[in-house]
Amino acid sequence: MSRTADLVIVGAGPAGMAAAVTARRHQLDVLVVDEQAAPGGQIWRDVEAVSCKPQAAFLGNAYHEGLAAVGRFRASGATYEPNTKVWQVEAGPRAFLTRDGAASSVKARSMLLATGAQERPVPFPGWTLPGVMTVGAAQIMLKTSGQVPVEPVWIAANGPLALLYAAQLLKMGGRIAGFLDTTPAIDVSATIPKLAAAAFAAPGDLLKGLGWIVNLRRHVPYIRHVARIEAFGTDRLERFRYETASGVAATVDAHLLLVHEGVVPSIHPTLSLGCVHNWLGGQDCFAPALDAWGETSEAGIFVAGDGGGIGGAAVASLRGEIAGLRIAARAGRISAVEAQAAAQPIRSRLKRALTARSFLDAFYRPRASIFVPADETIACRCEEVSVASIRAQAAIGRPGPNQIKASTRAGMGPCQGRQCSYTIASVLADAEGRQVPDIGLYRVRPPLKPLTLDELASLDDVGCPT
Amino acid sequence: MFRKLHDPEAEAVTVYIDGVPALAEANESAAAVLMRQGSPWARRTPVSNARRAPYCMMGVCFDCVATVDGVASVQTCLAPVHDGMRIDRQIGRRSVTP
């Protein structure tokens, strides 16, 4: 099946929904495809169903704000297709999808990739054992299943998400064995101007975060500047060892360890398109180069939300609205001047919303061992390739990520490098005395998500993708 | 490893994990159900036969893949459960005929 639309949006989080609402306001024909089962993205995951469940009372206002956003999206008249995987995007723009076991393609005048973020992979020895999970994963289960760890849980993390999860967990009657704060010691004076700016722009958010930390330190063993973690066990996590920057170490028995080191943009679609990407030094990640409207280097293909650089839900919504205006102008529904005028107040709000972010970025920088882990660490979870084997290859010539892929199979498993590409780039940079932005990431090729031959064969009426 | 805070009541469904019945709530993810079992893992890896459990719960890591209703390599974190769903832990590489 092949269809057309004025605008196809990939992802129904804050950015995708806001763009859809804006584009619909200008009468565009909008199709939104979403990997999840319901709109809301990760931040407002499944908010419609969850708001009627017992766990809803513990999730906080920021989560419930999602209900209104989803309501506006549902009322907008955009076509919404959940449980849909986008496995190829190409210039044109055109997207190839599968849903309910059948593939189809959509040709659109504009495409908006609102694919959000993923948690930054946290490699350390033993991180592949069952029982080591991300904080985000545990929070998703808390939201959608109303479930908490059975035993008091260990959390080793850096950044606001882990603090929020810990606060939610304690409120819900969950127990925390200890909080290992992996935030490195930083030169605090350097962050003071950013802190002042953040306090001015978003005093409420800052106070909320401070409240979480105070409450956590009052109720839970709290160990600062944890620099190294090593997990042990056969078939599942049995114990782990941590060590602080000043050399204080301990080994504890545990069945569950939750880890988190911030989030990075999901950029597989724009990488596969060959869009120009920039290195964001402040966030230690790549993001597609975007103009003031969110358009990539590929005409008609836009990015909004965390997929274009981490900013959070409020920033994502505003960027979605701005992209929606430009897309309406491209479709001839409003003039460029009208789009510019409508975008102006949104840009002012965006600037304000971004102020707090630069403080968070500076304060919650991940520790160095996240990027270049110990030799025995598995770098590629799928193909089980160790850091040591990457180093061994790096010693032969000066390979880039694609040579590493060919010689070790790192990045060739089903996750297609989503968990190892930054580790490979960082280990190569370290071994070769180069910088990560010069090394770059793997070449990403379709399918972006695995699909069966059956699904591929169901694409009968468009022939081979051209 | 995890426990549910509430009783699914009217939303309760039964799924079968390696043939063993387990209580679940309609539309929660199969991966979330796996994490409540006494033996919370989803697959054994093709390379070293090591056990793996869901890691990211948001469709990124592929460590939660299992055979769901006869289809191999399904990301269980993206698979909403329904009554009678069969979730079979996947051992090693997927085969064309499950």
Interface residues (C-beta under 8 A of the other chain):
Chain A: E35 Q36 A37 Q42 A49 K53 P54 Q55 N83 Q118 E119 T128 L129 P130 G131 V132 M133 T134 G136 A137 A138 I140 M141 T144 S145 G146 Q147 V148 P149 V150 M172 G173 D235 R236 H255 L256 S266 R381 C382 E383 E384 G413 P414 C415 R418 Q419 P450 T452
Chain B: M1 F2 R3 K4 L5 H6 E25 N27 E28 S29 A32 M35 R36 P40 W41 T45 V47 S48 A50 R51 R52 A53 P54 Y55 C56 M57 M58 G59 V60 C61 F62 D63 V65 V71 S73 C77 L78 P80
